[in-house]
């Protein structure tokens, strides 16, 4: 049976397809973030069969899930992001550029105490000139530097 993507936490219908997906293959289920499109304006910490190496980054090395969750929310707040959705193991936030008002979506998934997966992508355009990769590098560094 071909793999099936269900999205129980999808964003609004008019926007990009975001949220946690349940991938079923050979009687196993894996919860994950959506893969990056082929455009270079997306980075992710989750490798998918269709992932390009230029999209991949290492996940954030977390602490206890509740601590990691709180730290990510704090860092998003001080970094100017707007949190638009959260569950007990997922955060979806947006960044809006000041000049042209372009929106980027940033998602975090907390599958375990020690790992924080993420996906950061531009909604429009082809290239983001490395904005999403720099953002996630900066957030990862701040995460590691802040005290629990």
N, C-alpha and C positions, 0 to 999 in steps of 0.2 A: 504494500500500500504506500502510495506517495506520502510525503510528509505533509502535515496539515498545520496551518498557523491559525490559531484562534486568538483573539485579542480582547480579553475581558475588561481591560482598563484603557480602552482606546480614547484618544482625544476627540474633540468635536469632529463631526463628519466633514466639515469644510476645510479642516487643517490636515497636516501630515499624519500618517499612520504611526502612532506612538503607543507606548504602554508595554506592559509585560505580555509576552506571547507564550503560549503553551505549544511546544513542538512535539508531535507524536511521531515516533518512528520505531518500527519493530517492537511494539508493545511497551515502549518506555516513553515517559513524559519528561520533558525538560523545560523549565521556566527560564526565559531569557528576554533580553531586549531585542528589538528588531535589528536586522543587519543594516549596515550602511549601504546607500545606493552606490552606483559606480562613479558618481561625481566626487571630486576631491574636497568637498566641503563638509566632511563628516569624519569623526574619529570615534572609536569604540574600544572597550577592553574585552569584548567577547568575540571570539573567533567563530565565524560561521563558515559553512562550506563555500560560500560565494565571496568571502571577505578578501579584499586586496590588502597586501601587507602594509601599504601606505596609510591605511585606516586604523591599524592596530596600535594600541598603547597598552602598557601594563596596568592592571587594576590597582586601585588604592589598597594598600595594606592597612586593614582596619584594626579596631579594638573590639570591645564588646559591642554588639549590634546597636544597643541604645546609645552608647557613647558616640559611635561613628555617625549614627543618624542625626543626633543633636549637633555634632560638629559640622556636618555637611550643611544642615539648615542654617546654622550661624554664618558659615563662610559664604553661602549664597546670598544671605541678607546683606552682609557688609560689602559684597562684591557687586551689588546693584541688581541682582536677579529678582524675579517675581516668581514665587512658588505658586503654581496653579493647581497642583494635585499631589496628594500624598496618601499613602496607606502605611501599614506597619512595616513594609519592606521595600517601599518604592517612593521616590520623589521625582516630580516633573516640574522643572522651572523654565522660565524664558528670560532671555536677554534681548533688549531692543537697542539697536545702534542709535546714537544721538543724532547723527546727521541725516541719514536716509530712512531711519525707522525700520530697518530690516530686523526680523525676529529670528533668533536662534533658539532651538529647543535643547535643553540639557536634562538628561535622565540619569538617575542613580538607582541601582538595585542592590539590596543588601541580602544576599542569599545565606551568608554565614557570619559568624562573629569576626572572622579575620579578613574577609574580602568585601570590597565595595566595587561593583562593576558600574560602568558609566557609558553613556553615548551622548555626543554633542554634535549637533548638525544644524546647518543653515536651512531655512525653509525654502528660500528662492535662490536662483543663480546657479552658477557652475562652480566657480572657485571662490573660496573665502579668504584667499591669500594667507592661509595658515592661522586664522583667528581662532577657530575651535581647538586646534592643537595647542596653541599658546595658552588659551583659557584653561584647558584641562591640566596642562603642565603647571600653571600657576596655582590652581586649586589643590592639586596633589601636593605641591610643595608647602602651601599654607596648612594643609591638613596635617602633614608630618611635623610642622614646626609648632603648631598650637598644642598646648598642654591639655590633658584630659580634665 
